[in-house]
């Protein structure tokens, strides 16, 4: 459920935008929808391939510790939208009322109605945001945008008419409000943040995120300053090393006796990413170190546990692989693949079929299938851990600006549900970003929930302090 955004502007005081929470995480959807969170992350950063070339507080809503969003308005009179305040991109876009009926993801979200706004200005330039699963298409318009109680007149934004993929269909947000640098803005549209500065709506060119966890209060985005009650101790500041993302140099990372980012590496602070993402090979080693197993491997083993003997018996009777997977609900009625679960089912059944035909015992067949499961890679290293072992997992130490930032298992493992329904998901996902943009480590909400993060545009730096 979304809470009302109570934001205000009081001259030189900071303005606050509230963030709230819902019951399920993007990672829960990852388990339910087989890779949604990972797919969205890949889509987002695949899109960056060709992109280079006073105050306010905003309440943020937390998609159950995995996705934070808050409220803005566009137009006169104001039309409300929930958006992800995303430091990993720089454009504002929301669904358009011109979305065709076939675009279900548009239909279930709030849509901008240009003909209902007296301050609307037409532009019409076509715009597309390139993602791994397709393109988000639309066209440019201008109108008054209100963020945290501050009016930004004549703000350029995209009216989106096509949104591909589950990430947008299942997302609890209507659109994205990018808070990255203008250098990665598609079609060179000046970001909302820049226009706030140009309008002299804020005197201090800084904003900060406090991402709460474990309560109904999702957090807060402050514009024009920081909120002292949300952090403790001193800030560690590091310079922005490349404008586009909020990029900085990370000195290193270690889990027990295993180190990563040796000799330093490029990293970005990204409020629009739920996890910590890094190079696939290093994330695989990190997940192995904490005892995490791949989501696909886990799903495969569950499939064996529930249907293994039944599958072997059916296959001995020459039941078709696809027909069997449809019969147990792992593939859809037409027999076409229903995401990863259908592919996993077919792999398991085909393996069982070959082994059954060789007249091996049921125990040997299941043992061999389990070995196959162990070799099935999750697309981006999405992994789960045994919740009963949470207290025994190691600390993660991250070195930034000469300071050490520690994440406990309770910080980097996402705990979902209670009792027998409880699941523990690794907060690390693998993502290889090609040069010249990458390789990059993406310090998303898993890091930012534990460390209050200041985006200091005026001094071209980032600051980190322990959250309270």
PERACOR-V48974 format. One line per field, one symbol per residue. phi: phi as a letter, one per 20 degrees, with the letter a starting at -180 (. if undefined). psi: psi as a letter, one per 30 degrees, with the letter a starting at -180 (. if undefined). burial: b if it has 16 or more other C-alpha atoms within 10 Angstrom, else e. A space follows every 50 residues. Layout:
phi: ???
psi: ???
burial: ???
This chain:
phi: .defeddbccmeffddcedccceddgfffgffdlogffffffgfeffegd efq.qbdcfdedflmcbdbbdcccncffdebeceedfebcddbbfdfegf ffeffffedfcfdffedfdfcfcngfbcdecfeqdedabebcafddcmne edflefbdeedbcenfgefefedebcdfcefffdffmlfffggffgffel fcedebcbdddfbmbfefqbdddnrcdffdbcmeeddcffebfqfeebee frbbcleddclfnnbfbcecfedfdddbggfffffffffemedfgfffff ffffgecggfffffffemffgffffffdmecfgfnffdmfffffgfffff fffffffemffgffffffffffgfefefgcmfcccfgfdgfefffddddc lndddddegfeedeecnclfefccdfedcebedffefdfcedeefgeffe cgdddeffdlbdccbffd
psi: kklkjjllkibfllkkjkkalaflleeeeeeegigeeeeeeeeeffffeg fl.bakkkkkkjiigfjklakllkljlkkkkklkjjfglglkklklfgkl ffieeeeglkkkjefgkfgkkkdfkkkkjklegakjlalklklkkkjgfk kjlhkklkjkfkjllfeeefkgleakjkgalffgkkghkkleeeeeeefh fkfjiklkkjjlkglfjeakjkkgaljffgllalkkkkkkfkkdliklkk elkkjbgkllhkgllklkjjfgkfakklkeeeeeeeeeeggklkeeeeee eeeeeegdeeeeeeeeghkkeeeeeefggfllefflkiaeeeeeeeeeee eeeeeefghlleeeeeeeeeeeeffjkkeggkllljffgefflllkkkkk hglkjkklefefkjkkalbffkkjkkgkkkjjkllfealkkjjafeefef jkkkjieeghlkkklkl.
burial: ebbebebbbeeebbbbbbbbbbebbbbbbbbebbbbbbbbbbbbbbbbbe beebbbbbbbbbbbbbbbbbbbbbbeeebbbbbbbbbbbbbbbbbbbbbe eeeebbbebbbbbbeebebbbeeeeebbbbbbbebbbbbbbbbbbbbbbb bbbbbbbbbbbbbbbbbbbebbbbbbbbbbbbbbbbeebbbbbbbbbeee bbbbbbbbbbbbbeebbbbbbbbbbbbeebbeeebbbbbbbbebbbbbbb bbbbbeeebbbeeebbbbbbbbbbbbbbbbebbbbbbeebbbbbbbbbbb bebbeeebbebbebbeeeeebbbbbbeeebbbeeeebbebbbbbbbbbbb bbbebbeeeeebeebbeebbebbeebbbbbbbbbbeeeebeebbbbbbbb eeeebbbebebbbbbbeeeeeebbbbbbbbbbbeeebbbbbbbbbbbbbb bbbbbbbeebbbbbbbbe
